[in-house]
């Protein structure tokens, strides 16, 4: 991706200031010189820019063998300013901001007379979202009308609300007709079948919570719970509820959520996929839990008579023991509380599309919980809404306008190298038996790659066909509900169709600055949005690219072999392909990772990381960085050593490690760090650097870290 001219020029000025000795060298190629350490130095504009970025990020006053995160990110952290509307600022966030601005620019372009219908619709949706005058004029009228149609919100209706005829299952069915995808006190959805990868299946899981179980288990002692309670009371009052009644009714809602949280499994107990897979015919489900009308309930959730289920159909019940607990809780919970809770969920699903008074209440909640100081600009909310609701259409516009096709082949080459590095590493493991090792290699070889975007995004006819049944609307709320209904209809219609793992619509999240591993398909996806900047640039040395996107690729591949991914075979089936002894060794090695990360504490706090919840991501981080490093070494063996960067004294291998660390440079609000440590599935950014590198002998050797130094402990954790 070509750099803007101003960036190149500034980079050249910086280069000349930092390394004037290079200007005296006239007997070498203009793109390569020698530094004081007699290393070859790259002087292209891409290298100069990369050097300036690193120099503005690292803190050379810190010993890399003492704290590599502070060394790699110290200057960034010192100079970074957290935007008032953000929880944190990260170096890789620059890409997200860039993509957001690009999406905004293309969405705000005037509609052309011959423009494809989906592109016209997304621009109309954005304009409706940005039309604050219309939103304020409409107020809460539409939502109040819908609440009345749903039987009335008890907190608004007061003593006049009548529970006669109320049934939460019927309310869920009404939600489906409106376009609100919520299935009540059970979570019912359609997904890939882990027991038969050629089909989809209905999954029945524990109902969702409005906030993390960890907070709810603390009750009103939790500042998060108290802040949320104050927020929902104010929301009810904003809708017209009596303040005193709102306090009473919403307190009952919170207490119900606390009870609901108690009967759900913790995140730590939801990592065994075999335990969470319990397939049975609906007739069997009905026999086990005879008081629940399973066929009627499921068909109401599906909302499509052409895909109706019967007692012979198979469903997958994640936690059968939850169902009787849920039924008992609902039986002792008043219908008023049930209705208040479900309709609160309904109102919150569209809060960002409501008048300013509702948005301001959301901001007050975010400020209390996370410390944000400002409401995000309206255009950001609207770009996110459009991208979430019409992601395939925005992806089509984005890749046509912004993606550099020349990058694609380079990314494919890096994937090839990283995958081969993983396979090579597996074949050298002394703790795996031959049979398990062979199947691990087969699984790695069979991983399917989806890079940048599916070619169908360049075809207007394909985009039009996909959105053909999406009904237009004249206002924001109607468009939102139409789109949600359209999405649900599309998913439900797939239930009876054979699973098509190559379906292009499954890999069209091309604006995402993210990457994905899909265990049911044994595939990785690298969207166009992430293939730039700190992760990848075709004009910079490969050690930076292998440390950037190479690490991400290694991370996603390793997800196929983490504590959950290892339970799935090469064809995406839930199958135990490990011998008992090898499985036990893996579990033992995983415990090393769990214990190591559980001993990491939040800076200036006594809160520790949740090593169990984060183990999958930590295993992927440790495996990912190792595979990217080995892949780069393989590249060097084929292509020769690369020149270093101007103004920097570090070797290419050291710059690889710096490149990895630079991805995670972050400055966060103190209010959010403790909460993330307890609830998040990823470790905090500093531990995503220090954890894997403390475990790497390659890192210790490249930086000559003495044994027993902080970054080179004697005891290391290693799986892959």
Secondary structure, 3 states (H helix, E strand, C coil): CCCCHHHHHHHHHHHHHHCHHHHHCCCCCCCEEECCCCCEEECCHHHHHHHHHHHCCCCCCCCCCCCHHHHHHHHHHHHCCCCCCCCEEECCHHHHHHHHHHHHHHHCCCCCCCCCHHHHHHHHHHHHHHCHHHHHHHCCHHHHHHHHHCCCCHHHHHHHCCCCCCCHHHHHHHHHHHCCCCCCCEEEEEEECCCCCCCEEEEEEECCCCCCHHHHCCHHHCHHHHHHHHHHHHHHHHCCCCHHHHHHHHHHHHHHHHHHHHHCCCHHHCCCCCCCCCEEEHHHHHHHCCCCCHHHHHHHHHCCHHHCCCCCCEEEECCHHHHHHHHHHHHCCCHHHHHHHHHHHHHHCCHHHCCHHHHHHHHHHHHHHHCCCCCCCHHHHHHHHHHHHCHHHHHHHHHHHHCCCHHHHHHHHHHHHHHHHHHHHHHCCCCCCHHHHHHHHHHHHHCEEEEECCHHHHCHHHHHHHCCCCCCCCCHHHHHHHHHHHHHHHHHHCCCCCCCCCCHHHHCCCCCCCEEEECCCCEEEEEHHHCCCCCCCCCCCHHHHHHHHHHHHHHHHHHCCCCCHHHECCCCCECCCCCHHHHHHHHHHHHHHHHHHHCCECCCCCCECCCCCCHHHHHHHHHHHHHHHHHHHHHHHHHCCCCEECCCCCCHHHHHHHHHHHHCCEEECHHHHHHHHHHCCCCCHHHHHHHHHHCCHHHHHHCCCCCCCCCCCCCCCCCC
